[in-house]
Amino acid sequence: MTDTGKSFPAISIVMPTYNSAVYISETLESIRNQTFKNWELIIIDDGSDDGTQEIIEGLNDERITFYKMPRSGIISKIRKMGIEKASAPLIAFMDSDDLWADTKLEEQVLALEQNKDADFCLTGGYNFIQTGVPGDFFYKQKEGMKYGDLFPSFFQSELAVYLQALIFRKECMVSAPFKETDNDIDFILRLAKNFNGVILYKPLFFRRMHDTNFSNLNWKKNYNKGINAIKSYAASTDPDIVRTAFFKLYINYGEDCLKHDERRNAIQNFLRSWKYRPVSIIPIKKTVKSMFSVFKNINQ
């Protein structure tokens, strides 16, 4: 289903950027290579001073609109500005250092067409350092889909929450508005709480990992935001789902602490998870393994 393009775009792609000259050419190429051609790209520049603007303007692509703003450092504010400028009935997000598979938009549009009462769609994907070399995949499952009320699955950390994997109907903004304080978790949970959605497990979004990557620098803050998100929905959600959500979040938090060589923090989070599933041996096994690692390092 390749769209040849129309005067009125079917998808508005919102891209915040700041000093992305090193990566943005590759990102723009992955957007321009989409098999679905009927899109507009709205780039909101947050005060770059590294030649990002010259790279964008050098493409001379009429589908790309560039806005230069004073530096704010608030990515959610930049995204909200992009949404307000969007003219299409569908909205997608992209960061200026990530990549999409060529069929990403096409497959998502088709999924929404086939599931008329779904208002958003996300895809699978993977992290990478070197282009074309997959790192960690978001899901073990690489094919198939899941449709319907996805809120419990998101809430319990069963589904990945990346805005760059998302397409949603702009009309969703009426009951699930994007806020200037939103992160990926906040907005996607709000969508899932209010609307049915589709997950395509196929890896179509590729998330670049590097030292200046926003999520790489703010991984602890992201977990704390996840904790706050669970708390904010706890009163209106089944208690067992809430307990499972906390259990899985603290397990994942502990695992990430280990990846960042923060073993004591890992132990604390594994013990926190145990409080929500006291019959589970998983937190104990992970705690013992982490403690052994700490003692081993002390004795070296």
Protein Blocks (a to p, Z undefined) as FASTA:
>chain_A
ZZebifbdfbdcddddehkllmmmmmmmmmmmpmblbbcdddddehiaehmmmmmmmnop
akbccdddddehpaklmmmmmmmmpcbfbdcdddfkbccdfklmmmmmmmmmmmmmbcbd
cddddddfbghiacbdfbfblgdcdedjfklmmmnopaccdfklpccdfklmmmmccdfk
bcfklmmmmmmmmpccdddfbdfbdcdddfklmklmmmmmmmmmmmmmmmmmmmmgcfkl
mmmmmmmmmmmmmmmmmmnopaklmmmmmmmmmmmmmmbcklmmmmmmmmmmmmmmmmZZ
